[in-house]
């Protein structure tokens, strides 16, 4: 009981607003509040400010035994300058392991530098939940199952309306967005340099497990930056086509996406009302 009360009062001090419930999530505006998520992986959180991670030593949220099963509403804000250098460790990213019931949306990582061994992703190493309307700008490195946004999208995992821009490097199962996919990736795009030494490389997904109902739908990548990958289910397009609305079939540009015709890649509207991001300059 004492331990529970101690944790309760500590959380109330760090989170003066919110209760950690779906209807009243904990509100996050400081690095110290981000760190506490690792102690309560089943709670619900909402970002209310951009957070600079310069110089912060970060441990991924969740792992194989203790997965993140709550929700994280990025609310159109950004986490910038995140750096994790752990070349000998697996399950490396902002999130280490997103569980089946978890949902992440409206979150951006900019100037992100992530390095791990196996299962490495900018936003999440492993995903069994839902990732929606998020993006990552930066560099991601690893050995196997390496993706700009997500290293391994496991069965029941869904990734929708996301993008990655930057560099992805690995050896095998290396993808611009997702290293290996067991389930669904839809309406996403990539503009990235992609390097791999062995096999299973892709502009959007490195290895797509079709036998496990892996499905990549309405996704595109900039072939002028990454080159073409014949086995990738994502569609290669030259840069000038990646900056045209008509390229992105069935995408909702009235409510979800925004594009400056012939000038920019698609942008997510949830972020356009916030402080001007690097990718808009």
C-alpha positions in Angstrom: 0.0 0.0 0.0 2.8 2.4 0.9 4.5 1.8 -2.4 1.3 2.4 -4.3 0.6 5.7 -2.4 4.2 6.8 -3.0 3.8 6.3 -6.7 0.4 7.9 -6.7 1.7 11.1 -5.1 4.9 11.2 -7.2 2.7 11.0 -10.4 0.4 13.7 -9.2 3.4 16.0 -8.6 4.8 15.3 -12.1 1.3 15.3 -13.7 -0.7 18.1 -12.0 -3.2 17.8 -14.8 -4.9 14.6 -15.9 -5.6 11.3 -14.3 -4.1 8.9 -16.9 -7.5 7.8 -18.1 -8.8 7.7 -21.7 -11.1 10.7 -21.0 -8.6 12.6 -18.9 -5.1 11.6 -19.9 -1.9 12.8 -18.3 -0.6 16.0 -20.0 3.0 16.1 -21.0 5.2 19.2 -21.6 8.5 18.2 -20.0 11.2 15.5 -20.5 10.7 14.4 -16.9 7.1 13.6 -17.7 8.1 11.6 -20.7 10.4 9.4 -18.6 7.6 8.5 -16.2 5.7 6.8 -18.9 8.0 3.8 -18.5 6.7 3.3 -15.0 3.1 3.2 -16.0 2.9 1.7 -19.5 -0.9 1.1 -19.4 -1.9 4.8 -18.8 -3.0 7.4 -21.3 -1.0 10.5 -22.3 -1.3 13.7 -24.3 1.5 15.9 -25.5 0.8 19.7 -25.0 4.1 21.2 -26.1 7.2 20.5 -28.3 9.9 18.8 -26.3 13.7 19.1 -26.9 15.6 15.9 -26.1 19.1 17.4 -26.7 21.5 15.7 -24.3 18.9 13.4 -22.8 19.8 9.8 -22.2 16.7 7.9 -23.4 15.4 4.4 -22.6 12.8 3.1 -25.0 9.3 2.9 -23.6 8.2 -0.8 -23.3 10.0 -4.0 -24.0 9.1 -7.7 -24.8 8.0 -8.4 -21.2 6.5 -5.1 -20.3 4.8 -3.5 -23.4 3.2 -0.1 -23.8 -0.5 -0.7 -23.8 -1.9 2.8 -23.2 -2.5 5.6 -25.7 -0.2 8.5 -26.7 -1.8 11.5 -28.4 0.9 13.6 -29.9 -1.6 16.3 -30.4 0.3 17.7 -33.4 3.5 18.4 -31.3 7.1 17.3 -31.9 9.8 15.6 -30.0 13.1 16.9 -31.4 16.8 15.9 -31.1 16.2 12.4 -29.8 19.4 10.4 -29.8 19.7 6.7 -28.8 23.0 5.0 -29.5 22.9 1.3 -28.5 24.5 -0.7 -31.4 24.6 -4.0 -29.3 20.9 -3.8 -28.0 17.7 -5.0 -29.6 14.3 -3.2 -29.5 15.5 0.3 -29.9 13.3 3.4 -30.7 11.3 6.1 -28.9 9.0 3.2 -28.1 10.6 -0.2 -27.6 7.4 -2.3 -27.8 3.9 -1.1 -28.6 1.4 -3.7 -27.4 -1.8 -4.9 -28.9 -4.2 -2.4 -27.3 -2.0 0.6 -27.7 -2.6 3.6 -30.0 -0.1 6.3 -31.0 -1.3 9.2 -33.1 -0.4 12.8 -34.0 3.3 12.5 -32.9 6.3 13.8 -34.7 10.0 13.1 -34.2 12.4 15.5 -35.8 16.2 15.4 -36.0 16.1 11.9 -34.6 19.2 9.7 -34.5 18.5 6.0 -33.5 21.0 3.2 -33.5 20.4 -0.4 -32.3 21.1 -4.0 -33.2 17.9 -5.9 -34.2 14.4 -4.5 -34.3 15.1 -0.8 -34.6 12.7 2.0 -35.6 12.6 5.8 -35.2 9.2 5.8 -33.5 8.9 2.2 -32.5 11.0 -1.0 -32.5 8.0 -3.3 -32.5 4.3 -2.6 -33.1 1.3 -4.7 -32.4 -1.0 -1.7 -31.9 -2.1 1.2 -34.0 0.2 4.0 -35.2 -1.6 6.8 -37.1 -0.7 10.2 -38.5 2.9 10.3 -37.2 6.2 11.1 -38.9 9.9 10.8 -38.3 12.7 12.9 -39.7 16.2 11.7 -39.1 18.6 8.7 -39.3 17.9 5.1 -38.2 20.6 2.4 -38.1 20.7 -1.3 -37.1 21.3 -4.8 -38.3 18.0 -6.6 -39.0 14.4 -5.5 -39.0 15.2 -1.8 -39.3 12.8 0.9 -40.5 12.6 4.6 -40.4 9.4 4.6 -38.5 9.0 1.0 -37.2 11.4 -2.0 -37.1 8.8 -4.8 -37.0 5.0 -4.4 -37.5 3.7 -7.6 -36.0 0.4 -9.4 -36.8 -2.5 -7.2 -35.6 -0.3 -4.1 -36.0 -1.5 -1.3 -38.1 0.4 1.7 -39.5 -1.7 4.4 -41.3 -1.1 7.8 -42.8 2.6 8.2 -41.7 5.8 9.2 -43.4 9.6 9.0 -43.0 12.3 11.3 -44.4 16.0 10.8 -43.8 18.3 7.8 -43.9 17.9 4.1 -43.0 20.9 1.7 -42.8 21.0 -2.0 -41.9 21.9 -5.4 -43.2 18.7 -7.3 -43.9 15.0 -6.6 -43.6 15.6 -2.9 -44.0 12.7 -0.6 -45.2 12.2 3.1 -45.5 9.2 3.0 -43.3 9.0 -0.5 -41.8 11.8 -3.2 -41.6 9.4 -6.2 -41.6 5.7 -6.3 -41.9 3.2 -9.0 -40.7 0.0 -7.0 -41.0 -1.1 -3.6 -42.5 0.7 -0.5 -43.7 -1.5 1.9 -45.6 -1.4 5.4 -47.1 2.2 6.1 -46.1 5.2 7.5 -48.0 9.0 7.6 -47.7 11.6 10.0 -49.1 14.9 8.4 -47.8 18.3 7.0 -48.6 18.1 3.3 -47.8 21.1 1.0 -47.4 21.3 -2.7 -46.8 24.1 -5.3 -47.2 22.1 -8.5 -47.6 18.5 -9.1 -48.6 15.0 -7.9 -48.1 15.3 -4.2 -48.8 12.4 -1.9 -49.7 11.4 1.7 -50.2 8.5 1.3 -47.9 8.8 -2.2 -46.3 11.9 -4.3 -46.3 10.3 -7.7 -45.8 6.6 -8.2 -46.2 5.3 -11.5 -44.8 2.5 -12.3 -47.3 2.0 -15.7 -45.7 1.0 -13.8 -42.5 -1.4 -11.5 -44.4 1.1 -8.7 -44.6 -0.5 -6.0 -46.6 0.9 -2.7 -48.0 -1.8 -0.5 -49.5 -1.6 2.9 -51.3 2.0 3.6 -50.2 4.7 5.4 -52.2 8.4 6.1 -52.0 10.7 8.6 -53.8 12.8 6.5 -56.3 15.1 9.4 -57.1 16.4 9.3 -53.5 16.4 5.6 -52.7 16.4 3.9 -56.0 13.9 1.2 -57.0 13.2 -2.0 -55.1 11.3 -4.5 -57.4 10.0 -6.7 -54.6 8.6 -3.8 -52.6 4.8 -3.5 -52.5 5.1 0.3 -52.2 4.9 2.2 -55.5 8.1 4.0 -56.7 7.6 7.5 -58.0 10.1 10.3 -59.1 10.4 13.3 -56.9 8.2 15.5 -59.1 5.3 13.0 -58.9 5.7 12.8 -55.1 4.9 16.5 -55.0 1.6 16.1 -56.8 -1.8 15.4 -55.2 -2.9 13.2 -58.0 -0.1 10.7 -57.3 -1.6 9.7 -54.0 -4.7 7.8 -55.0 -7.6 7.8 -52.5 -5.7 9.9 -49.9 -7.9 12.4 -48.0 -6.4 15.8 -48.8 -9.4 17.7 -47.4 -9.1 16.5 -43.8 -5.9 14.6 -43.2 -3.2 15.6 -45.7 -2.0 18.8 -47.2 0.3 19.4 -50.2 1.9 22.4 -51.8 1.5 21.4 -55.4 4.9 20.9 -57.2 6.7 22.2 -54.0 6.3 19.8 -51.1 5.7 16.2 -50.2 2.4 15.6 -48.5 2.1 17.0 -45.0 -0.2 16.0 -42.2 -2.8 18.7 -41.4 -2.7 17.9 -37.6 0.8 19.5 -37.6 0.2 22.5 -39.9 -1.5 24.5 -37.1 1.6 24.2 -34.9 5.0 25.9 -35.1 6.5 25.7 -38.6 8.3 22.4 -38.9 11.6 21.7 -40.6 10.0 19.9 -43.5 7.9 23.0 -44.4 10.9 25.2 -44.8 
